[in-house]
Amino acid sequence: MQLKLTFGNDQIHLPSVRAFMNATLQQFPLPSEIAGKLETFTDAAVQDAVLNAYAPGDQGLIELSIQEEHGKLEIRVRDFGIPMDIHLLERRLKPTDPSAMNRFGTLAAEVADEVHWLTFGPEGKALQVVKWLHDSHIADVASAGRIERFSDCEPLAPEQQYTIRRMRADESEQVSQLMYRTYGNTYFNEDVYYPDRVAAQNERGVVLSYVAVSEDGEVVGHYALERNQEGPVAEGGQAVVDPSHRRRGLLDRMKQHALEEARGLDLIGWFADAVTVHTLTQKSNAAHGSQLTSVDLAIAPKKEHFDKRTEQPQRVTCLLFFQWLKPPSARAVYVPTRHRSIVGEIYRRLQCPIEFRDGLPPSGQGTLAVKIDTGAARANVRADTIGENTVQLIRQTRRELVERAHLEVVYVELPLADTASAIVAEQLELDGFGFLGIAPHFSKRGDVLRLGYLVEPVDRKALDLLEDIAGELVDYALDEQNRVRAGLS
């Protein structure tokens, strides 16, 4: 569901807005008490925007948007008025005194799972409220024996035949148990720990889960394709195999089955992030014909566990591998001259013909989409349209996210087909954003150039790499981080 109501900053509209909100919330499976608190909180936010978003006497628009996707309900109250100190607004949302009310009359934690302010620079701000409709965590619904962590030396199960197929809805709890027993509560995509979310995402086709099933009917392996990008691509991931059934090729079999089905969908390609904690996933992606296109430096927090039980020495770096599902077409790309050699090599390995072209200065107004992952302390900033204000918007957004929201890494994606991308990238490098690579078809406009701002540098010695495949691009990305960081001092 996606709904948007636009109205003026006049109190005469408030009764209609309340009726819209009330009728919409009744369509979701929310307890009446929770729905009532959401409605009251949103109503107060709308009133606050009507009264305070614009200077006295000025007329402006307010947008109330409601979106629900596979169990995630997001409400936004957006204005286009006076810029505000987002840090101050965030503090008011979460007062240090537990007995204190915020500016909307109730504690944010009592209303939803996440409540944040988003800034759009001179284009105003938005209050974002997120409420999960599926909130039963596997640790709360499964018996202790079903979520006990796997030991370091699980005994191998007897040799047997395995069935590889799509997950059934009634197997989602087994998938969540498997993820929990392998990763504890550290896997950065928290959805995997909620069986109802796993089932709902599969029902709606935003996630396609594939499982390996043992002879006794147990789910002992899982792999998924996720439709989490704007463009016609899917991500392969959420890979896990019960230690008792490893070293039998189950991961490769599940991945192969997933790719065979993906070729029949409306997808141009698929991608996967391979960790650098070990080389197993790197080998698997390379063996399936994927090519390395980007280095996702510091993408995940160091608290994430793998086979090791201890925290990682630094944030986890992943390698983005991409594979075409349909033959690529020729394209013109706009990248800074200094990066043309490495970008040309990436496209050569992808067997995709390109033409480098000189860019033009940006014009008009640009738009950004910001996606924040608070659990991973990471944000993705995508420039949907590049304009004269794009660099300033990204600079301000980065400052808010790092200095005030305390995120540890900010990625920026620029459309490679935009004539202003090269110029904007060069300007962002002056602010510490370093080249990471490209991501084919990650947006509706096609391929994107990826840049990253890291609060803490990445130590090359802590990365376990297939050197002949990843070494050159990793070294280039790390050298670029050193170059742009040196320019800040």
C-alpha positions as CSV (number, residue, x, y, z in Angstrom):
1,M,0.0,0.0,0.0
2,Q,1.2,3.5,-0.9
3,L,-0.9,6.5,0.0
4,K,-0.1,10.2,0.0
5,L,-2.3,13.1,1.2
6,T,-1.1,16.7,0.3
7,F,-2.7,19.7,2.0
8,G,-2.0,23.3,2.9
9,N,-0.7,24.6,6.2
10,D,-4.2,25.7,7.4
11,Q,-5.9,24.2,10.4
12,I,-9.1,23.9,8.4
13,H,-7.6,20.7,6.8
14,L,-7.0,18.9,10.1
15,P,-10.4,17.1,10.4
16,S,-10.0,15.6,6.9
17,V,-6.4,14.5,7.7
18,R,-7.6,12.8,10.9
19,A,-10.3,10.9,9.0
20,F,-7.8,9.8,6.4
21,M,-5.4,8.5,9.1
22,N,-8.1,6.8,11.1
23,A,-9.6,5.0,8.0
24,T,-6.1,3.9,6.8
25,L,-4.9,2.5,10.1
26,Q,-8.0,0.4,10.4
27,Q,-6.9,-1.6,7.4
28,F,-3.8,-3.0,9.2
29,P,-3.7,-5.8,11.8
30,L,-2.8,-3.5,14.6
31,P,-4.1,-3.8,18.2
32,S,-6.5,-0.9,18.9
33,E,-4.3,0.5,21.6
34,I,-1.3,0.7,19.2
35,A,-3.3,2.1,16.4
36,G,-4.7,4.7,18.7
37,K,-1.3,5.8,19.8
38,L,0.0,6.0,16.2
39,E,-3.0,8.0,15.2
40,T,-2.6,10.4,18.2
41,F,1.1,10.8,17.6
42,T,0.7,11.4,13.8
43,D,-2.1,13.9,14.5
44,A,0.2,15.9,16.8
45,A,3.0,15.8,14.2
46,V,0.6,17.1,11.5
47,Q,-0.6,19.9,13.8
48,D,2.9,20.9,14.6
49,A,3.8,21.0,10.9
50,V,0.8,23.1,10.1
51,L,1.5,25.6,12.9
52,N,5.3,25.8,12.8
53,A,6.8,24.5,9.5
54,Y,6.5,27.8,7.7
55,A,7.0,31.4,8.8
56,P,3.9,33.3,10.1
57,G,1.8,34.3,7.1
58,D,3.6,32.1,4.6
59,Q,1.6,29.4,2.8
60,G,3.0,26.0,2.1
61,L,2.3,22.3,1.6
62,I,2.3,19.4,4.1
63,E,2.5,15.8,2.9
64,L,1.2,12.8,4.9
65,S,2.4,9.6,3.3
66,I,1.6,6.0,4.4
67,Q,3.5,3.1,3.0
68,E,3.3,-0.6,3.9
69,E,5.7,-3.2,2.4
70,H,5.8,-6.8,3.6
71,G,4.9,-5.9,7.2
72,K,6.8,-2.6,7.5
73,L,4.5,0.3,8.0
74,E,6.1,3.7,7.4
75,I,4.4,7.1,8.1
76,R,6.0,10.4,7.1
77,V,4.9,13.9,7.8
78,R,6.8,16.1,5.4
79,D,7.0,19.8,5.0
80,F,9.0,22.1,2.6
81,G,9.4,24.9,5.0
82,I,11.9,26.3,7.5
83,P,15.1,24.3,8.0
84,M,15.6,23.2,11.6
85,D,18.4,21.7,13.7
86,I,17.6,18.0,13.3
87,H,19.9,17.1,16.2
88,L,17.7,19.3,18.5
89,L,14.5,17.7,17.1
90,E,15.9,14.2,17.7
91,R,16.7,15.1,21.3
92,R,13.2,16.2,21.8
93,L,11.9,12.9,20.4
94,K,13.9,11.0,23.0
95,P,14.2,13.1,26.2
96,T,16.7,12.0,28.7
97,D,14.2,12.2,31.5
98,P,11.9,9.1,31.1
99,S,9.0,11.0,32.6
100,A,9.3,13.8,30.1
101,M,7.0,14.0,27.1
102,N,8.3,15.0,23.7
103,R,6.8,17.8,21.6
104,F,4.1,15.4,20.4
105,G,2.8,14.5,23.9
106,T,4.1,11.0,24.2
107,L,7.3,9.0,24.3
108,A,8.4,7.9,20.8
109,A,9.4,4.4,22.0
110,E,5.7,3.8,23.1
111,V,4.5,4.6,19.6
112,A,6.6,2.7,17.1
113,D,9.8,0.7,16.5
114,E,11.6,3.7,15.0
115,V,11.0,7.5,15.0
116,H,13.4,9.8,13.3
117,W,13.7,13.2,11.7
118,L,15.0,13.5,8.2
119,T,16.5,16.6,6.7
120,F,16.2,17.8,3.2
121,G,18.3,21.0,3.6
122,P,16.6,24.0,2.2
123,E,13.8,21.7,1.0
124,G,12.4,21.2,4.5
125,K,12.2,18.1,6.8
126,A,10.1,15.0,7.6
127,L,9.2,13.0,10.6
128,Q,9.5,9.3,9.9
129,V,7.6,6.8,12.0
130,V,8.2,3.0,11.4
131,K,6.0,0.3,12.9
132,W,6.5,-3.4,12.2
133,L,3.2,-5.3,11.9
134,H,5.1,-8.6,12.4
135,D,7.0,-8.3,15.7
136,S,7.3,-11.9,17.0
137,H,11.1,-12.5,17.3
138,I,12.3,-16.1,16.9
139,A,14.0,-15.9,20.3
140,D,10.6,-15.2,21.9
141,V,8.5,-17.9,20.1
142,A,10.9,-20.8,19.8
143,S,11.8,-23.3,22.5
144,A,15.3,-23.0,24.0
145,G,16.5,-26.1,22.2
146,R,15.5,-24.8,18.8
147,I,17.6,-21.6,19.1
148,E,20.6,-22.8,21.0
149,R,23.8,-21.7,19.1
150,F,25.6,-24.2,17.0
151,S,28.8,-25.4,18.6
152,D,32.2,-25.1,16.9
153,C,32.4,-28.8,16.3
154,E,28.9,-30.1,15.4
155,P,28.9,-33.8,14.5
156,L,28.2,-34.5,10.8
157,A,24.8,-35.9,9.9
158,P,24.7,-39.2,8.0
159,E,25.2,-39.0,4.2
160,Q,21.9,-38.5,2.5
161,Q,19.9,-37.0,-0.3
162,Y,18.8,-33.4,-0.1
163,T,15.9,-31.6,-1.7
164,I,16.5,-28.1,-3.0
165,R,13.4,-26.0,-3.6
166,R,11.4,-22.9,-2.7
167,M,10.6,-22.4,0.9
168,R,7.1,-23.1,2.0
169,A,5.3,-20.6,4.2
170,D,5.2,-23.0,7.2
171,E,9.0,-23.4,7.1
172,S,9.7,-19.7,7.8
173,E,10.2,-20.5,11.5
174,Q,12.8,-23.1,10.7
175,V,14.6,-20.6,8.6
176,S,14.6,-18.0,11.4
177,Q,15.9,-20.7,13.8
178,L,18.7,-21.6,11.5
179,M,19.8,-18.0,11.1
180,Y,19.6,-17.4,14.9
181,R,21.6,-20.6,15.7
182,T,24.3,-19.6,13.2
183,Y,24.6,-15.9,13.7
184,G,23.1,-15.3,17.2
185,N,21.3,-12.0,17.1
186,T,24.0,-10.3,15.0
187,Y,22.9,-10.7,11.4
188,F,22.6,-7.2,10.1
189,N,19.3,-7.9,8.3
190,E,17.0,-8.2,11.3
191,D,14.0,-9.4,9.2
192,V,15.4,-12.9,9.2
193,Y,14.6,-13.3,12.9
194,Y,10.9,-12.7,12.4
195,P,9.2,-15.8,10.8
196,D,6.1,-13.8,9.9
197,R,8.2,-11.3,8.0
198,V,10.1,-14.0,6.2
199,A,6.8,-15.6,5.1
200,A,5.2,-12.2,4.2
201,Q,8.2,-11.1,2.1
202,N,8.1,-14.4,0.2
203,E,4.4,-14.1,-0.4
204,R,4.8,-10.7,-1.9
205,G,7.8,-11.6,-4.0
206,V,10.2,-9.1,-2.5
207,V,12.2,-12.0,-1.2
208,L,12.5,-15.5,-2.8
209,S,13.7,-18.0,-0.3
210,Y,15.3,-21.4,-1.3
211,V,16.0,-24.1,1.1
212,A,17.9,-27.4,1.4
213,V,15.7,-30.0,3.1
214,S,17.2,-33.2,4.7
215,E,15.6,-36.6,4.4
216,D,13.8,-36.2,7.7
217,G,12.1,-33.0,6.4
218,E,14.3,-30.5,8.3
219,V,15.4,-27.2,6.7
220,V,19.2,-27.4,6.9
221,G,20.1,-24.6,4.5
222,H,18.7,-21.3,3.2
223,Y,19.5,-18.9,0.4
224,A,17.5,-15.9,-0.8
225,L,17.0,-13.5,-3.7
226,E,16.0,-10.0,-2.4
227,R,14.4,-7.3,-4.6
228,N,15.9,-4.4,-2.5
229,Q,17.0,-2.0,-5.3
230,E,15.2,0.4,-7.5
231,G,16.5,-1.3,-10.7
232,P,15.7,-4.7,-12.2
233,V,18.2,-6.7,-10.1
234,A,18.0,-9.0,-7.2
235,E,20.5,-9.6,-4.4
236,G,21.6,-13.1,-3.4
237,G,22.2,-13.6,0.3
238,Q,20.9,-14.7,3.6
239,A,23.0,-17.8,3.1
240,V,23.3,-20.3,5.9
241,V,23.9,-24.1,6.2
242,D,23.5,-26.2,9.3
243,P,27.1,-27.2,10.3
244,S,26.1,-30.8,10.5
245,H,25.3,-30.7,6.8
246,R,28.2,-28.6,5.5
247,R,30.9,-29.6,3.0
248,R,28.2,-31.3,0.8
249,G,27.8,-28.5,-1.8
250,L,24.4,-27.4,-0.4
251,L,25.1,-23.6,-0.7
252,D,26.2,-23.9,-4.4
253,R,23.1,-26.1,-5.1
254,M,20.7,-23.6,-3.5
255,K,22.4,-20.7,-5.3
256,Q,22.3,-22.5,-8.7
257,H,18.6,-23.3,-8.2
258,A,17.9,-19.7,-7.3
259,L,19.7,-18.4,-10.4
260,E,17.9,-20.8,-12.7
261,E,14.6,-19.5,-11.5
262,A,15.8,-15.8,-11.6
263,R,16.4,-16.1,-15.4
264,G,12.7,-16.5,-15.9
265,L,11.9,-13.3,-14.0
266,D,11.9,-9.6,-15.2
267,L,15.5,-9.2,-14.0
268,I,18.6,-8.0,-15.9
269,G,21.1,-9.2,-13.3
270,W,21.7,-10.5,-9.8
271,F,24.4,-9.5,-7.3
272,A,25.8,-10.7,-4.0
273,D,27.9,-9.3,-1.2
274,A,30.8,-11.6,-0.4
275,V,32.4,-11.1,3.0
276,T,36.1,-10.6,3.5
277,V,36.1,-12.4,6.9
278,H,36.9,-15.5,4.8
279,T,37.0,-16.3,1.1
280,L,34.3,-19.0,0.9
281,T,31.6,-16.7,-0.5
282,Q,34.1,-15.0,-2.8
283,K,35.0,-18.4,-4.3
284,S,31.3,-19.3,-4.6
285,N,30.4,-16.1,-6.5
286,A,33.4,-16.3,-8.8
287,A,32.6,-20.0,-9.5
288,H,29.1,-19.0,-10.7
289,G,30.5,-16.5,-13.2
290,S,30.0,-13.3,-11.2
291,Q,32.4,-10.4,-11.6
292,L,33.6,-8.0,-8.9
293,T,32.2,-4.5,-9.5
294,S,32.5,-2.7,-6.1
295,V,34.2,-2.8,-2.7
296,D,31.7,-2.2,0.0
297,L,34.1,-0.9,2.6
298,A,32.9,-1.1,6.2
299,I,29.3,-2.1,5.2
300,A,28.4,-4.0,8.4
301,P,29.2,-3.5,12.1
302,K,32.1,-5.5,13.6
303,K,29.7,-7.1,16.1
304,E,28.4,-9.4,13.4
305,H,29.5,-13.0,14.0
306,F,30.3,-15.7,11.5
307,D,31.9,-19.0,12.4
308,K,34.0,-17.1,15.0
309,R,32.4,-16.3,18.3
310,T,34.3,-13.1,18.9
311,E,33.7,-9.6,17.5
312,Q,35.5,-8.7,14.3
313,P,38.6,-6.4,14.6
314,Q,36.9,-3.7,12.4
315,R,33.7,-3.1,10.5
316,V,33.0,-5.9,8.0
317,T,33.9,-5.2,4.4
318,C,32.1,-7.0,1.6
319,L,32.7,-7.4,-2.2
320,L,29.9,-6.7,-4.6
321,F,29.8,-9.4,-7.3
322,F,27.4,-9.0,-10.3
323,Q,26.2,-11.3,-13.0
324,W,24.0,-10.6,-16.0
325,L,20.8,-12.6,-16.5
326,K,20.3,-10.9,-19.9
327,P,22.9,-9.7,-22.4
328,P,24.0,-6.1,-21.5
329,S,23.5,-3.2,-23.9
330,A,26.1,-0.5,-24.8
331,R,26.0,2.6,-22.7
332,A,27.6,6.0,-22.2
333,V,29.0,6.7,-18.8
334,Y,30.2,9.8,-17.0
335,V,33.0,9.3,-14.4
336,P,35.9,11.4,-13.3
337,T,38.9,11.1,-15.6
338,R,41.1,9.6,-12.9
339,H,38.7,6.7,-12.5
340,R,38.2,5.8,-16.1
341,S,40.9,3.1,-16.2
342,I,39.5,1.1,-13.3
343,V,35.9,1.6,-14.4
344,G,36.8,0.5,-17.9
345,E,38.4,-2.6,-16.6
346,I,35.3,-3.4,-14.5
347,Y,33.0,-3.1,-17.6
348,R,35.5,-5.1,-19.7
349,R,35.2,-8.0,-17.2
350,L,31.4,-7.6,-17.3
351,Q,31.7,-7.9,-21.1
352,C,29.6,-4.7,-21.3
353,P,30.5,-2.1,-24.0
354,I,30.7,1.5,-22.8
355,E,31.7,4.9,-24.1
356,F,33.3,7.5,-21.7
357,R,31.9,11.0,-22.2
358,D,32.9,14.4,-20.8
359,G,30.4,15.8,-18.4
360,L,28.4,19.0,-18.1
361,P,27.8,21.1,-15.0
362,P,24.6,20.3,-13.2
363,S,21.5,22.4,-13.6
364,G,18.1,22.7,-12.0
365,Q,17.2,21.1,-8.7
366,G,18.3,17.6,-7.6
367,T,16.5,15.0,-5.5
368,L,17.9,12.5,-3.0
369,A,16.6,9.3,-1.4
370,V,18.1,8.5,2.0
371,K,17.9,5.0,3.5
372,I,19.2,4.6,7.1
373,D,20.1,1.3,8.7
374,T,20.4,2.2,12.3
375,G,21.4,-1.3,13.4
376,A,24.3,-1.3,10.9
377,A,25.1,2.4,11.6
378,R,25.1,3.0,7.9
379,A,23.2,5.1,5.4
380,N,22.7,5.0,1.6
381,V,22.2,8.3,-0.2
382,R,20.9,7.9,-3.8
383,A,20.9,10.9,-6.1
384,D,17.8,10.2,-8.2
385,T,18.2,13.5,-10.0
386,I,21.3,15.6,-10.1
387,G,21.0,19.3,-9.9
388,E,22.8,22.4,-8.8
389,N,21.9,21.7,-5.2
390,T,23.0,18.0,-5.1
391,V,26.5,18.5,-3.7
392,Q,25.2,20.8,-1.0
393,L,22.4,18.4,-0.1
394,I,24.7,15.4,0.2
395,R,27.2,17.4,2.2
396,Q,24.5,18.5,4.7
397,T,23.0,15.0,4.8
398,R,26.4,13.4,5.5
399,R,27.1,16.0,8.3
400,E,23.7,15.2,9.9
401,L,24.1,11.5,9.6
402,V,27.7,11.3,10.9
403,E,28.0,14.1,13.4
404,R,24.5,14.0,14.9
405,A,23.1,10.5,14.2
406,H,26.6,9.0,14.8
407,L,26.5,6.7,11.7
408,E,29.8,5.2,10.8
409,V,29.6,5.0,7.0
410,V,27.7,6.8,4.4
411,Y,27.4,5.5,0.8
412,V,26.5,7.7,-2.1
413,E,25.2,6.5,-5.5
414,L,25.2,8.7,-8.6
415,P,23.6,7.7,-11.9
416,L,26.4,7.0,-14.4
417,A,24.1,8.1,-17.3
418,D,23.7,11.6,-15.9
419,T,26.0,14.1,-17.6
420,A,26.8,15.8,-14.3
421,S,27.8,12.7,-12.4
422,A,31.6,13.1,-13.0
423,I,31.6,16.7,-11.8
424,V,29.5,15.9,-8.7
425,A,31.7,13.0,-7.8
426,E,34.9,15.2,-8.0
427,Q,33.3,17.7,-5.7
428,L,32.2,15.0,-3.2
429,E,35.8,13.7,-3.1
430,L,36.8,17.0,-1.6
431,D,34.5,16.1,1.3
432,G,36.1,12.7,1.9
433,F,33.9,10.5,-0.3
434,G,36.1,7.9,-2.0
435,F,35.6,5.7,-5.0
436,L,34.2,2.2,-4.3
437,G,33.2,1.0,-7.8
438,I,30.0,0.6,-9.8
439,A,26.7,-1.2,-9.4
440,P,24.9,-2.1,-12.7
441,H,21.2,-1.3,-12.9
442,F,20.9,-0.4,-9.2
443,S,18.5,2.5,-10.1
444,K,15.7,3.1,-12.6
445,R,18.2,5.2,-14.5
446,G,20.6,2.3,-14.9
447,D,24.1,1.9,-13.5
448,V,25.4,3.9,-10.5
449,L,28.8,5.1,-9.4
450,R,29.4,4.2,-5.7
451,L,31.3,6.5,-3.3
452,G,31.8,6.0,0.4
453,Y,32.5,8.2,3.4
454,L,34.1,6.2,6.3
455,V,34.5,7.5,9.9
456,E,37.2,5.0,10.6
457,P,39.7,3.7,8.0
458,V,39.8,0.0,6.9
459,D,42.9,-2.0,7.6
460,R,43.9,-4.0,4.5
461,K,45.7,-6.6,6.6
462,A,42.4,-7.7,8.3
463,L,40.8,-8.5,4.9
464,D,40.9,-12.1,3.7
465,L,40.8,-11.9,-0.1
466,L,41.1,-14.0,-3.3
467,E,43.9,-11.7,-4.4
468,D,43.8,-12.5,-8.1
469,I,40.1,-11.5,-8.2
470,A,39.7,-8.8,-5.6
471,G,43.2,-7.4,-4.8
472,E,43.4,-4.8,-7.5
473,L,40.0,-3.2,-6.8
474,V,40.4,-3.4,-3.1
475,D,43.8,-1.7,-3.2
476,Y,42.4,1.0,-5.5
477,A,39.4,1.7,-3.2
478,L,41.7,1.9,-0.1
479,D,44.2,4.2,-1.9
480,E,41.3,6.5,-2.8
481,Q,40.1,6.5,0.8
482,N,43.6,7.6,1.9
483,R,43.7,10.3,-0.9
484,V,40.4,11.9,-0.1
485,R,40.9,11.7,3.7
486,A,44.3,13.4,3.3
487,G,42.6,16.2,1.5
488,L,40.4,16.9,4.6
489,S,43.4,17.7,6.9
